[in-house]
């Protein structure tokens, strides 16, 4: 199954999200949040409010939402997404996820490259993100894409289980 998914992932199309994608994106967010390790969002969350927030990102002059779609190769459809929001001071903040079973196959790299190009064309001068220190695969992905660690937020995010997690702050200047 993993090798079959890899071939499908390599042929995935990264495209702007549509209204028809939003319910699936919320479900994917719920699934990844349920794992409790990879993203800041935790379950339960208000699905309708999250859907509305995703709808505001795409399309926008200073925001975008892209999906990794595997349906053209017989895959299950959307298996990841990346959001970009450009602040008034020109920095594009990103958030990304890939669902379980589709990680480590290059989809993150492909989505990140699309997001970088979009942010450049939208006039951002820098990209920024936060990641958990234990998410070594994501940190390596961002480093390969030219992001550098700019600092850490120590004992910053209280999780529902009572733990308080650090966050790695990363940035990448855009030409």
Number of C-alpha atoms within 10 A of each C-alpha: 6 11 9 9 19 18 14 21 24 14 17 24 21 22 14 18 24 13 10 8 17 17 15 15 21 20 13 20 24 18 15 21 20 15 12 15 13 18 18 17 15 18 15 9 13 9 15 11 11 16 18 12 12 21 18 13 18 20 15 12 10 19 20 24 24 26 26 25 25 22 16 12 16 10 17 12 17 22 24 25 26 22 23 27 23 22 12 9 9 16 21 29 19 21 17 20 24 23 16 13 12 17 19 15 18 15 26 22 16 16 23 24 14 16 22 20 11 18 26 16 9 16 15 23 16 20 23 21 19 21 20 19 14 14 13 11 11 20 20 12 16 21 15 11 14 13 20 17 16 11 12 16 13 11 11 11 14 12 13 10 7 8 9 13 16 17 20 19 18 20 21 21 14 16 8
